[in-house]
Amino acid sequence: MARQTKSLIGGMTVLGMTGIICKLVGVLFSVPLTWIIGADGLAVFQAVFPTYNLLLTISSAGLPVAVSRMVSQCLARDDRHGALRVFRVALWLLTALGLLCTILMLACNGFLVNRVGLPESALGFRVIAPCVAIVCVLAAFRGFMQGHQNMVPTATSQLIEQVGKVFISLPLAWVGYHQGMSQGAAQAAMAGMAGEEAARLSSELATAWGAAGALLGITCVEALALGYMILLYLRRRSEFRAPAGPDALEPLAARTLAGKLMRISIPITISACIVPLAQFVDSAMLVERMVASGLPLEQARPLYGVFTGAVIRLINIPTALALSISMSLVPAISACKAVGDEQGLRREANLGLRFAFLIGLPCSIGMSLLAEPIVRFFYQGTLSEEMLVAAGELLTMSALTVVLFTVVQATSAILQGLGYQRVPMYTLVAGVACKIALNYVLVGTPGINIHGGPIASIVCYSVSMVPNLIMVIRYARMRFDGRGWLLLPGIATACMGLVVWMMRTFLPWNRLMTLLEIAVGVVVYLGVAFLVKAIRREDIAPLMRRRKRG
């Protein structure tokens, strides 16, 4: 197996396993967070996040991919000095963009609060604003390390982020919630309030301060992750300063490098902004449209909090594998293109797509079949029975987006590595336009309301995936591998689905049984996948070597 392929599989494995752990911790984080600040507090927390995520994406989504791509191209020509220059220019650009977005978020606090329609979110927007600048700088270091096809630093910093949430964000949420309760009681006493009126004021302040405490914790944790990446870079600085090899190109001026980085990153940034922009629109639209469908606000707001704070978090667990594929593919494809290795390019693209379907299909079907048991596993005792049932129904359909999202991420990464970064931008624009229109119509329809959200997402990623696949086949000059991408993974998924369905139907629910059903499903899928050669011996060879070295 080629060295490049080994690096690709190793990178996907490191980032994928770390991503799953991080997302699991994220879900486990949301359970005590909901217990601490309540469903209303979770709604405030989730109302702030889409705005933060959008500004973060605007400032830091495209440039790290551009850095990864340009660094890998330099290293393919043995030009370490050029790779370091790319990183330094990108670091200045990302720092400036991050500071600008932080200032913008602070200056527009009133507008943002009015847009989400939750006065309790004002403090949350303020404490999360510095996090944008911190993560932008962090993204520059991650892009540089990924360009070296070294995914361990990114994976470690992600673990710091997620574990830090538990030990920093949750305690701050608890402190904030009780501080808000105390302030509410004091203000009510000063104003001469009593009974329900005083309780309502205390509840509102507790919700606001509790959500703000959780968001402040995230800012602190991101600062810790950045500190780790800076220390790692300083320790290895001499290695990065190695002299250029004979195939290195003439060094470019800083302004030229900045221009090239921006040309690559702007379409990627626009593409990456589309989904957060849709979530930004959803955060203002969904509650309003549910109310328009006839639901009272008191029911609509917790449903929105459960959908975005519980269901989407669960969906994000398997999609972590999709992100690991995309982050590993960009430098691998770029390196092949830089040295004119067309055979290697097609091999890496085919491998990425095969893994996208291998991962996405069983995750979608398995999570859909076990939707309600999974929801109950994490949220039984935290959410009401009505919310648990609603979350299970939403997850049943939302899980089907996992395979679509995984393939969209893989095809987008291949196209970005090839230099066609505008294609995924256009396809996502089309998909998200459909999503917004469907959300407006379906969520506002009585009897459908919040259940229109998953339908809109399925249409969104389908509209984006099909043209992406066509363009990858065309530009990478490869054929559609229906057998390797769809048929063989589909057979393994069908066998897994049948076994899981039978267990789900005939066995009683409890947490241990849910774990057993998931474990049996994984074993059946892997067993059949190896039997029909959907997964090949060479696919796991790099992992076995890594284990022996460990």
C-alpha positions as CSV (number, residue, x, y, z in Angstrom):
1,M,0.0,0.0,0.0
2,A,1.3,3.5,-0.9
3,R,2.7,5.6,1.9
4,Q,0.1,8.3,1.1
5,T,-2.7,5.9,1.5
6,K,-1.4,4.7,4.8
7,S,-1.3,8.4,6.0
8,L,-4.8,8.9,4.8
9,I,-6.2,5.9,6.6
10,G,-4.2,6.7,9.7
11,G,-5.3,10.3,9.7
12,M,-9.0,9.3,9.3
13,T,-8.7,6.8,12.1
14,V,-7.1,9.2,14.6
15,L,-9.5,12.0,13.8
16,G,-12.5,9.7,13.5
17,M,-12.0,7.9,16.8
18,T,-11.2,11.2,18.6
19,G,-14.2,12.8,16.9
20,I,-16.6,10.1,18.2
21,I,-15.2,10.4,21.7
22,C,-15.5,14.2,21.6
23,K,-19.1,14.1,20.3
24,L,-20.0,11.5,22.9
25,V,-18.6,13.7,25.6
26,G,-20.5,16.6,24.0
27,V,-23.8,14.6,24.3
28,L,-22.9,13.6,27.9
29,F,-22.1,17.3,28.5
30,S,-25.6,18.3,27.4
31,V,-27.3,15.9,29.8
32,P,-26.0,17.5,33.1
33,L,-26.2,20.9,31.4
34,T,-29.9,20.4,30.8
35,W,-30.3,19.2,34.4
36,I,-28.4,22.3,35.7
37,I,-30.0,25.0,33.6
38,G,-33.3,23.3,32.5
39,A,-34.9,23.1,29.0
40,D,-35.3,26.9,28.9
41,G,-31.7,27.4,29.7
42,L,-30.7,24.9,27.0
43,A,-32.8,26.9,24.5
44,V,-30.9,30.1,25.4
45,F,-27.6,28.2,25.1
46,Q,-28.6,26.9,21.7
47,A,-30.0,30.3,20.6
48,V,-26.5,31.8,21.1
49,F,-24.6,29.0,19.4
50,P,-25.7,29.4,15.8
51,T,-24.6,33.1,15.7
52,Y,-21.2,32.2,17.3
53,N,-20.8,29.3,14.9
54,L,-21.6,31.4,11.9
55,L,-19.1,34.1,12.8
56,L,-16.5,31.5,13.7
57,T,-17.1,29.8,10.3
58,I,-16.8,33.1,8.5
59,S,-13.5,33.9,10.2
60,S,-11.8,30.5,10.4
61,A,-13.4,27.8,8.1
62,G,-11.7,28.4,4.8
63,L,-8.2,29.5,5.7
64,P,-7.2,26.4,7.7
65,V,-8.2,24.2,4.7
66,A,-6.2,26.5,2.4
67,V,-3.2,26.3,4.8
68,S,-3.5,22.5,4.9
69,R,-3.6,22.4,1.1
70,M,-0.7,24.8,0.5
71,V,1.5,23.3,3.3
72,S,1.0,19.8,1.9
73,Q,1.9,21.0,-1.6
74,C,5.1,22.6,-0.3
75,L,6.0,19.4,1.7
76,A,5.4,17.3,-1.4
77,R,8.2,19.3,-3.0
78,D,10.3,19.1,0.2
79,D,9.9,22.8,0.8
80,R,9.6,23.1,4.6
81,H,10.6,26.7,4.6
82,G,7.7,27.6,2.2
83,A,5.3,25.6,4.4
84,L,6.4,27.7,7.4
85,R,5.9,30.9,5.5
86,V,2.4,29.9,4.5
87,F,1.6,29.2,8.2
88,R,2.9,32.6,9.4
89,V,1.0,34.5,6.8
90,A,-2.2,32.6,7.6
91,L,-1.7,33.1,11.4
92,W,-1.7,36.9,10.9
93,L,-4.7,36.7,8.7
94,L,-6.7,34.5,11.0
95,T,-5.8,36.6,14.1
96,A,-7.0,39.8,12.4
97,L,-10.2,38.1,11.2
98,G,-10.9,36.6,14.6
99,L,-10.5,39.9,16.4
100,L,-12.7,41.6,13.9
101,C,-15.5,39.1,14.4
102,T,-15.2,39.3,18.2
103,I,-15.5,43.1,18.1
104,L,-18.5,42.7,15.7
105,M,-20.2,40.2,18.0
106,L,-19.8,42.6,21.0
107,A,-20.9,45.7,19.1
108,C,-24.0,44.0,17.7
109,N,-25.1,42.4,21.0
110,G,-28.5,44.2,21.0
111,F,-29.3,43.3,17.5
112,L,-28.4,39.6,18.0
113,V,-30.5,39.4,21.2
114,N,-33.5,40.9,19.3
115,R,-33.0,38.5,16.4
116,V,-33.2,35.4,18.5
117,G,-36.1,36.9,20.6
118,L,-34.6,35.8,23.9
119,P,-33.5,38.7,26.2
120,E,-31.8,36.1,28.5
121,S,-29.2,35.5,25.7
122,A,-27.5,39.0,26.0
123,L,-24.9,37.9,28.6
124,G,-24.2,34.7,26.7
125,F,-23.4,36.6,23.5
126,R,-20.9,38.7,25.4
127,V,-19.0,35.9,27.1
128,I,-18.7,33.7,24.0
129,A,-17.5,36.6,21.7
130,P,-13.7,36.3,22.7
131,C,-13.9,32.6,21.8
132,V,-14.1,33.5,18.1
133,A,-10.7,35.1,18.1
134,I,-9.2,32.3,20.1
135,V,-10.5,29.5,17.8
136,C,-9.3,31.4,14.7
137,V,-5.7,31.4,16.0
138,L,-6.2,27.7,17.0
139,A,-7.4,26.9,13.5
140,A,-4.2,28.3,11.9
141,F,-2.1,25.8,14.0
142,R,-4.4,22.9,13.2
143,G,-4.3,23.7,9.5
144,F,-0.5,23.7,9.6
145,M,-0.3,20.4,11.4
146,Q,-2.9,18.8,9.1
147,G,-0.8,20.0,6.1
148,H,2.0,17.7,7.5
149,Q,-0.6,15.0,7.5
150,N,-0.2,14.8,11.3
151,M,-3.7,14.6,12.7
152,V,-2.6,13.8,16.3
153,P,-2.3,17.5,17.5
154,T,-5.7,18.3,16.1
155,A,-7.2,15.2,17.8
156,T,-5.5,16.1,21.1
157,S,-6.7,19.7,21.1
158,Q,-10.2,18.4,20.3
159,L,-10.1,16.2,23.4
160,I,-8.9,19.1,25.5
161,E,-11.9,21.1,24.3
162,Q,-14.5,18.4,25.1
163,V,-13.0,17.1,28.4
164,G,-12.6,20.7,29.5
165,K,-16.3,21.4,28.9
166,V,-17.1,18.8,31.6
167,F,-14.6,20.1,34.2
168,I,-14.9,23.9,33.5
169,S,-18.1,24.6,31.6
170,L,-20.5,22.6,33.8
171,P,-19.3,24.0,37.1
172,L,-19.5,27.6,35.7
173,A,-23.1,26.8,34.5
174,W,-23.9,25.7,38.0
175,V,-22.4,28.8,39.6
176,G,-24.1,31.0,37.1
177,Y,-27.5,29.4,37.6
178,H,-27.4,29.8,41.4
179,Q,-25.9,33.3,41.0
180,G,-28.9,34.2,38.8
181,M,-31.3,32.8,41.3
182,S,-29.8,34.8,44.1
183,Q,-29.8,38.0,42.1
184,G,-33.4,37.4,41.1
185,A,-34.5,36.9,44.7
186,A,-32.6,40.1,45.7
187,Q,-34.2,42.1,42.9
188,A,-37.6,40.8,43.6
189,A,-37.3,41.7,47.3
190,M,-36.1,45.2,46.4
191,A,-39.1,45.6,44.0
192,G,-41.5,44.3,46.5
193,M,-42.4,41.3,44.4
194,A,-43.7,38.0,45.8
195,G,-45.1,34.7,44.8
196,E,-45.2,33.8,41.1
197,E,-43.9,37.1,39.9
198,A,-40.8,36.8,42.1
199,A,-40.3,33.2,41.0
200,R,-40.5,34.2,37.4
201,L,-37.9,36.9,37.8
202,S,-35.5,34.5,39.6
203,S,-36.1,31.8,36.9
204,E,-35.3,34.2,34.1
205,L,-32.1,35.4,35.6
206,A,-31.0,31.9,36.6
207,T,-31.6,30.8,33.0
208,A,-29.6,33.7,31.6
209,W,-26.7,33.4,34.0
210,G,-26.6,29.6,33.8
211,A,-26.4,29.6,30.0
212,A,-23.8,32.4,30.1
213,G,-21.7,30.3,32.6
214,A,-21.7,27.4,30.2
215,L,-20.7,29.6,27.3
216,L,-17.9,31.3,29.4
217,G,-16.5,27.8,30.1
218,I,-16.3,27.1,26.4
219,T,-14.2,30.3,25.9
220,C,-11.9,29.2,28.7
221,V,-11.5,25.7,27.3
222,E,-10.7,26.9,23.8
223,A,-7.9,29.1,25.3
224,L,-6.5,25.9,26.9
225,A,-6.6,24.1,23.6
226,L,-4.8,27.0,21.9
227,G,-2.1,27.0,24.7
228,Y,-1.5,23.3,23.9
229,M,-1.0,23.9,20.2
230,I,1.3,26.8,20.8
231,L,3.5,24.8,23.2
232,L,3.6,21.9,20.7
233,Y,4.6,24.2,17.9
234,L,7.4,25.8,19.9
235,R,8.8,22.4,20.9
236,R,9.0,21.4,17.2
237,R,9.9,24.7,15.7
238,S,13.4,23.6,14.7
239,E,12.0,20.7,12.7
240,F,9.7,23.1,10.8
241,R,12.7,25.3,9.9
242,A,14.5,22.6,7.9
243,P,16.1,24.0,4.6
244,A,14.3,23.7,1.3
245,G,14.9,20.7,-0.9
246,P,16.0,20.8,-4.6
247,D,12.4,20.7,-5.9
248,A,11.3,23.7,-3.9
249,L,9.9,26.7,-5.8
250,E,11.1,30.3,-5.4
251,P,9.7,31.8,-2.1
252,L,6.7,34.0,-2.6
253,A,6.3,37.5,-1.0
254,A,4.0,37.7,2.0
255,R,1.4,39.7,0.1
256,T,1.4,37.2,-2.8
257,L,1.0,34.3,-0.3
258,A,-1.8,36.1,1.5
259,G,-3.6,36.7,-1.9
260,K,-3.3,33.0,-2.8
261,L,-4.6,31.9,0.6
262,M,-7.6,34.2,0.3
263,R,-8.4,33.1,-3.3
264,I,-8.4,29.4,-2.1
265,S,-10.2,30.1,1.2
266,I,-13.0,32.5,0.2
267,P,-15.1,29.9,-1.8
268,I,-14.4,27.3,1.0
269,T,-15.4,29.8,3.6
270,I,-18.6,30.7,1.7
271,S,-19.3,27.0,1.4
272,A,-18.7,26.3,5.0
273,C,-20.8,29.3,6.1
274,I,-23.9,28.0,4.2
275,V,-25.0,25.4,6.8
276,P,-24.3,27.6,9.9
277,L,-26.2,30.4,8.0
278,A,-29.1,28.0,7.7
279,Q,-28.9,27.2,11.4
280,F,-28.7,31.0,12.1
281,V,-31.9,31.4,10.1
282,D,-33.5,28.4,11.8
283,S,-32.7,29.8,15.3
284,A,-35.0,32.7,14.5
285,M,-37.5,30.8,12.2
286,L,-38.3,27.5,13.8
287,V,-39.9,28.7,17.0
288,E,-41.8,31.3,15.1
289,R,-43.0,28.8,12.5
290,M,-44.0,26.3,15.2
291,V,-46.1,29.0,16.8
292,A,-47.6,29.8,13.4
293,S,-48.6,26.0,13.1
294,G,-50.7,26.4,16.2
295,L,-48.3,25.3,19.0
296,P,-48.1,27.6,22.1
297,L,-44.8,29.3,22.7
298,E,-44.4,27.3,25.9
299,Q,-44.4,24.1,23.9
300,A,-42.5,25.4,20.9
301,R,-39.4,26.7,22.8
302,P,-38.6,23.4,24.6
303,L,-39.2,21.4,21.3
304,Y,-36.6,23.7,19.6
305,G,-34.2,23.2,22.5
306,V,-34.6,19.4,22.3
307,F,-34.2,19.3,18.5
308,T,-31.1,21.5,18.4
309,G,-29.6,20.6,21.8
310,A,-30.3,16.9,22.0
311,V,-31.1,15.4,18.5
312,I,-28.5,17.4,16.6
313,R,-25.9,16.6,19.2
314,L,-26.6,12.9,18.7
315,I,-26.4,13.2,15.0
316,N,-23.0,14.9,15.4
317,I,-21.5,11.8,16.9
318,P,-21.3,9.8,13.6
319,T,-20.7,12.9,11.5
320,A,-17.4,13.3,13.4
321,L,-16.2,10.5,11.2
322,A,-17.3,12.5,8.1
323,L,-15.2,15.4,9.2
324,S,-12.2,13.2,9.8
325,I,-12.4,12.0,6.2
326,S,-12.6,15.5,4.8
327,M,-9.7,16.8,6.9
328,S,-7.5,13.9,5.9
329,L,-8.5,14.0,2.2
330,V,-7.6,17.7,1.4
331,P,-3.8,17.4,2.1
332,A,-3.7,13.9,0.6
333,I,-5.3,15.0,-2.7
334,S,-3.4,18.2,-2.8
335,A,0.0,16.4,-2.4
336,C,-0.8,14.0,-5.2
337,K,-1.8,16.9,-7.5
338,A,1.3,18.9,-6.6
339,V,3.6,16.2,-8.0
340,G,1.3,15.1,-10.8
341,D,0.5,11.7,-9.4
342,E,-2.9,11.1,-11.1
343,Q,-3.0,7.4,-10.2
344,G,-2.4,8.2,-6.6
345,L,-5.0,11.0,-6.8
346,R,-7.7,8.6,-8.1
347,R,-6.7,6.0,-5.5
348,E,-7.1,8.5,-2.6
349,A,-10.4,9.9,-4.0
350,N,-11.8,6.4,-4.4
351,L,-10.7,5.4,-0.9
352,G,-12.3,8.5,0.6
353,L,-15.6,7.9,-1.1
354,R,-15.6,4.2,-0.2
355,F,-15.0,5.0,3.5
356,A,-17.7,7.7,3.3
357,F,-20.3,5.1,2.3
358,L,-18.8,2.4,4.6
359,I,-19.2,4.7,7.6
360,G,-22.3,6.7,6.6
361,L,-24.7,3.9,5.6
362,P,-24.5,1.8,8.9
363,C,-24.5,4.9,11.0
364,S,-27.7,6.3,9.4
365,I,-29.6,3.0,9.4
366,G,-28.4,1.9,12.9
367,M,-29.1,5.2,14.5
368,S,-32.5,5.5,12.8
369,L,-33.6,2.0,14.0
370,L,-32.4,2.7,17.6
371,A,-33.4,6.3,17.8
372,E,-35.7,6.2,20.8
373,P,-33.5,3.8,22.8
374,I,-30.5,6.1,22.2
375,V,-32.4,9.2,23.2
376,R,-33.6,7.4,26.4
377,F,-30.1,6.1,27.1
378,F,-28.8,9.7,27.4
379,Y,-31.8,11.7,28.4
380,Q,-34.1,9.4,30.5
381,G,-34.8,11.3,33.7
382,T,-33.6,14.6,32.2
383,L,-36.4,15.2,29.7
384,S,-40.1,14.6,30.2
385,E,-41.8,11.6,28.6
386,E,-43.4,13.8,25.9
387,M,-40.0,15.3,25.0
388,L,-38.3,11.9,24.9
389,V,-40.9,10.6,22.5
390,A,-40.6,13.7,20.3
391,A,-36.8,13.5,20.3
392,G,-37.0,9.8,19.3
393,E,-39.2,10.6,16.4
394,L,-37.0,13.5,15.3
395,L,-33.9,11.3,15.5
396,T,-35.4,8.5,13.5
397,M,-35.6,10.7,10.4
398,S,-32.7,13.0,11.2
399,A,-30.3,10.0,11.3
400,L,-30.9,9.5,7.6
401,T,-28.9,12.7,6.9
402,V,-25.7,11.1,8.3
403,V,-24.8,9.2,5.1
404,L,-25.7,12.2,2.9
405,F,-23.6,14.5,5.0
406,T,-20.7,12.1,5.1
407,V,-20.6,11.9,1.3
408,V,-21.1,15.6,0.9
409,Q,-18.1,16.2,3.2
410,A,-15.9,13.7,1.3
411,T,-16.8,15.0,-2.1
412,S,-16.3,18.6,-1.0
413,A,-12.8,17.7,0.4
414,I,-11.8,16.0,-2.9
415,L,-13.0,19.0,-5.0
416,Q,-11.2,21.4,-2.7
417,G,-8.0,19.3,-2.9
418,L,-8.3,19.4,-6.7
419,G,-8.7,23.1,-6.7
420,Y,-12.4,23.2,-7.6
421,Q,-13.5,24.7,-4.3
422,R,-16.3,26.7,-5.8
423,V,-18.3,23.6,-6.9
424,P,-19.3,22.5,-3.3
425,M,-20.1,26.1,-2.6
426,Y,-22.7,26.3,-5.4
427,T,-24.2,22.9,-4.6
428,L,-24.6,23.7,-0.9
429,V,-26.2,27.1,-1.7
430,A,-28.8,25.2,-3.7
431,G,-29.3,22.6,-0.9
432,V,-29.7,25.2,1.8
433,A,-32.1,27.3,-0.2
434,C,-34.3,24.2,-0.4
435,K,-33.9,23.6,3.3
436,I,-34.9,27.1,4.3
437,A,-38.0,27.1,2.0
438,L,-39.1,23.6,3.3
439,N,-38.5,24.7,6.9
440,Y,-40.7,27.7,6.4
441,V,-43.5,25.7,4.8
442,L,-43.3,22.4,6.7
443,V,-42.6,23.7,10.2
444,G,-45.4,26.1,9.8
445,T,-47.9,23.4,8.8
446,P,-50.2,22.1,11.6
447,G,-49.5,18.4,12.4
448,I,-45.9,18.6,11.1
449,N,-44.3,21.6,12.9
450,I,-40.8,20.6,14.2
451,H,-40.8,17.3,12.3
452,G,-40.4,19.4,9.1
453,G,-36.8,20.1,10.1
454,P,-35.3,16.7,9.4
455,I,-37.2,16.4,6.1
456,A,-35.7,19.7,5.0
457,S,-32.2,18.5,6.0
458,I,-32.5,15.3,4.0
459,V,-33.5,17.3,0.9
460,C,-30.7,19.8,1.5
461,Y,-27.9,17.2,1.6
462,S,-29.4,15.2,-1.3
463,V,-29.4,18.3,-3.5
464,S,-25.8,19.0,-2.6
465,M,-24.5,15.4,-2.8
466,V,-25.6,14.3,-6.3
467,P,-23.8,17.1,-8.3
468,N,-20.8,16.9,-6.0
469,L,-20.4,13.2,-6.8
470,I,-20.8,13.9,-10.5
471,M,-18.1,16.6,-10.4
472,V,-15.7,14.4,-8.5
473,I,-16.0,11.6,-11.0
474,R,-15.5,14.1,-13.8
475,Y,-12.6,16.1,-12.4
476,A,-10.7,13.2,-10.8
477,R,-11.2,11.2,-14.0
478,M,-12.5,8.2,-12.1
479,R,-15.5,5.9,-12.6
480,F,-18.6,5.4,-10.4
481,D,-17.8,2.4,-8.2
482,G,-21.3,1.2,-7.5
483,R,-20.2,-2.1,-6.2
484,G,-17.5,-0.8,-3.8
485,W,-19.4,2.4,-2.7
486,L,-23.0,1.2,-2.5
487,L,-23.6,-2.5,-3.1
488,L,-21.2,-4.1,-0.6
489,P,-21.6,-1.6,2.2
490,G,-25.4,-1.9,1.5
491,I,-25.4,-5.7,2.0
492,A,-23.5,-5.4,5.3
493,T,-25.8,-2.6,6.4
494,A,-29.0,-4.6,5.5
495,C,-27.8,-7.6,7.6
496,M,-26.9,-5.3,10.5
497,G,-30.3,-3.5,10.2
498,L,-32.2,-6.8,10.3
499,V,-30.4,-8.1,13.4
500,V,-30.8,-4.7,15.2
501,W,-34.5,-4.5,14.3
502,M,-35.2,-8.0,15.7
503,M,-33.4,-7.2,18.9
504,R,-35.2,-3.8,19.2
505,T,-38.6,-5.5,18.6
506,F,-38.3,-8.5,20.9
507,L,-36.1,-7.3,23.8
508,P,-37.1,-4.9,26.5
509,W,-35.5,-1.5,26.8
510,N,-32.9,-0.6,29.3
511,R,-29.5,1.2,29.0
512,L,-27.5,-2.1,29.1
513,M,-29.7,-3.6,26.4
514,T,-29.2,-0.5,24.2
515,L,-25.4,-0.9,24.5
516,L,-25.8,-4.6,23.6
517,E,-27.9,-3.8,20.5
518,I,-25.3,-1.3,19.4
519,A,-22.4,-3.7,20.0
520,V,-24.1,-6.6,18.2
521,G,-24.9,-4.3,15.3
522,V,-21.3,-3.2,15.0
523,V,-20.0,-6.8,15.2
524,V,-22.6,-8.0,12.6
525,Y,-21.8,-5.1,10.2
526,L,-18.0,-5.6,10.4
527,G,-18.3,-9.3,10.1
528,V,-20.5,-9.2,7.0
529,A,-18.4,-6.3,5.6
530,F,-15.2,-8.4,5.8
531,L,-17.1,-11.4,4.5
532,V,-18.3,-9.6,1.3
533,K,-15.0,-7.7,1.1
534,A,-16.6,-4.3,1.6
535,I,-13.7,-3.8,4.1
536,R,-10.4,-5.2,2.8
537,R,-7.3,-6.4,4.6
538,E,-5.2,-3.5,3.3
539,D,-7.7,-1.1,4.8
540,I,-6.8,-2.1,8.4
541,A,-3.1,-2.8,7.8
542,P,-2.0,0.7,8.9
543,L,-4.1,0.4,12.0
544,M,-2.5,-3.0,12.9
545,R,1.0,-1.5,12.4
546,R,0.0,1.4,14.6
547,R,-1.2,-1.0,17.3
548,K,2.0,-3.0,17.2
549,R,4.2,0.1,17.5
550,G,2.1,1.2,20.5
